Amino acid sequence: MRLIPSVQSSYVTITRAATRLGAAAVLATGLSLGTTAANAAGELHVYNWGDYINPEVLTRFGDEFDVKVSLDTYGSNEEMLAKIQAGATGYDIVFPSVHMHDIMFKLDLLAKTDIGQSAGFKNIDPQFVRAQTDPKAEYCLPYAWGTVGIMYNKKKVKEITSWADFFKLADSGEKVILLDDMRETLGVGLIVNGKSVNTGDRAELEAARDFLIERKPNVSAFTYDSVPLVQSGDVAAAHWYVGAMMYVMEDPENLGYVIPEEGATMYQEDICVLASAPNKDNAKLFMEFYLRPEIAALNASQQMNGTPNMAARELLPDEIKNNAAINPPPEVMKKLQIFEDLGANLKKYDRVWTKVLTAQ
């Protein structure tokens, strides 16, 4: 679901207290990354986006392999990278977006796992092996994907089909919210102008900047914390993730989610093992555990997003498998754009985003 919690860092022990016994013995074995034991024992330290994994997945892994699993959360790729680069130790696996997967590879922060050689990898749709630095999945495993569109309250607006509708709603006096996210929100400005969300062209970026600044007076806020406001009707519509479908399916009469007809961004995260991971064997074991179709389906059913696991898709409930907002048809997929590593062009994005945020 890729939610951003109000408190972005929490530390939660998922498994039974009894599994704490024997952890030191396993950590001392020094097994190679390629080995996996049926009775792994020990620990696994997960660092993930807030609310971006079904807790039952971690519980089942911990119970089956007698591993104590801990979960810490972050609110953005940049927050995660900064913490790792600042010397944070103890984390085993992280969930970077594809472009951050590439960045972390270039920074030598990832461990080679050869997960692409695992028997269960046959379940992974090849189109989701997207990282430019990892074309053979030698390092990371495609985890989940989804879209970033518009969540809206049907009591405030009967239907939204486009970004044009979204901004017309704001012009009419209704409250709307954009994400406080440089790439996502500049991406809206680029998409409505028919441009790539990865452009390095200064004029295209300035046009996206001007589009957003012109509409900023009618935007109530730039924030991640918009779902409760849309649910209550305090806000008519918000730029948000497909995880909104969790709330839409609970209250379909009052809530909706749409992928705008002009196009939208899509996200994909991968499961990666850190080069500094203290529990590399358990990290690889978790990746192989997640390759099981029933585990990936368990996660996708709760998260309401797409799974790269083809066999898992067949196990999903029909209301998820056949939902065009969660699993868009090919003609909509063609309109979705995924972020790439900007390299030196990142500075251009920083400059135009600062001007958007500081514009009066």
Helices and strands as residue ranges (DSSP letters): E 11-13, G 17-20, H 23-27, E 42-49, H 55-65, E 67-74, H 77-85, E 93-94, H 98-106, G 115-117, G 119-123, G 126-128, E 140-153, H 163-171, E 176-178, H 182-192, H 202-215, G 216-218, E 221-222, H 227-232, E 237-241, G 242-244, H 245-250, E 255-258, E 264-273, H 280-290, H 293-303, H 310-313, H 318-321, H 330-333, E 336-338, G 343-345, H 346-358
